[in-house]
Amino acid sequence: MIIVGAGLSGLIAAHSFPKAQVVEANQAVESHKALLRFRSKAVSDLVGVPFQEVTVRKGIFFRGSFRPVNVALANCYARKCLGSLVGDRSIWNQEPAQRFIAPEDLYAELVDNLGTRVAWESPFDYADQLRWRPKDSYINTAPLPVALKSLGIEAPEGTSFNRAGITVRRWRIPGANVFQTIYFPDPEHSLYRASITGDMLIAEFMESGPDHAEWRVDLQSAFAINLLDAEAIGEFTQRYGKIAPIHDGTRRAMLHDLSVKYGIYSLGRFATWRNILLDDLINDIDVVKKLMRNDDYSGRITRK
């Protein structure tokens, strides 16, 4: 078995498939710098890395003050993130939540756990691989349109894999030890969400949005902090930051064809093109294992 992609999804999946080889086109550099929280300890238990249980407080900051969630603010947030009114965004849920926080070096720990099982700088071509080893099984964690292109498959007419990149900026806040998330639906600047996790401030920006100075004012006011007192950690870009949903029947049909015709099983948010959490990998991995054992196409992950 080969797992394609050594992002977090691929590395987590590799812990559940101990004989699988992982191939990654790039070097061993963590690409995920945005907020990362888990709803349960399931991933922690699988990979053997302790997570911290915390209570996360949430809020919405809009034009100088905190506001309760409403349709207008939710729509502003959706437009800001994806340019259209699609799906229910996380801004709707403002209740305190129990979450599990992974250590900051989670990616490095997962890489160390797998050792030589990961082949870095190894671009993977599905069409070529299937030509020489057609009976192998593959777990794809690369974005769905990338996998389709590798196989020379055209998406159904009218299907657009719309996505938006994000930029992540980080700071270390001296003396902080809180767990908070604030949403910023204001269309006048590109900051859409910021969180303090322990003493790490993580601010997420839409790449395509305006980047005026107002975001800095809002960020400092919302958290009652001064960035001049903080230590800037760095700025990072993620090409696949946000994805727009596609027709669910079309999506399922494409994933079904990949598994039935090519033995390619899809795992992860971008590979299945649906807005899920890393926690959902645990259930999806179990589904894939059952499919591999039973060869039961009617029960594939696409049929959930």
Secondary structure, 3 states (H helix, E strand, C coil): CEEECCCHHHHHHHHHCCCCEEECCCCCCCCCCCCCCECCCHHHHHHCCCCEEEEEEEEEEECCEECCCCHHHHHHHHHHHHCCCCCCCHHHCCCCEEEEECCCCHHHHHHHHHHHHEECCCCCCHHHHHHHCCCCCEEECCCHHHHHHHHCCCCCCCCCCCEEEEEEEEEECCCCCEEEEEECCCCCCCEEEEEEEECEEEEEEECCCCCCCHHHHHHHHHHCCCHHHCEEEEEEEEEEEEECCCCHHHHHHHHHHHHHHHCEEECCHHHHCCCCCCCHHHHHHHHHHHHHHHCCHHHCHHHC
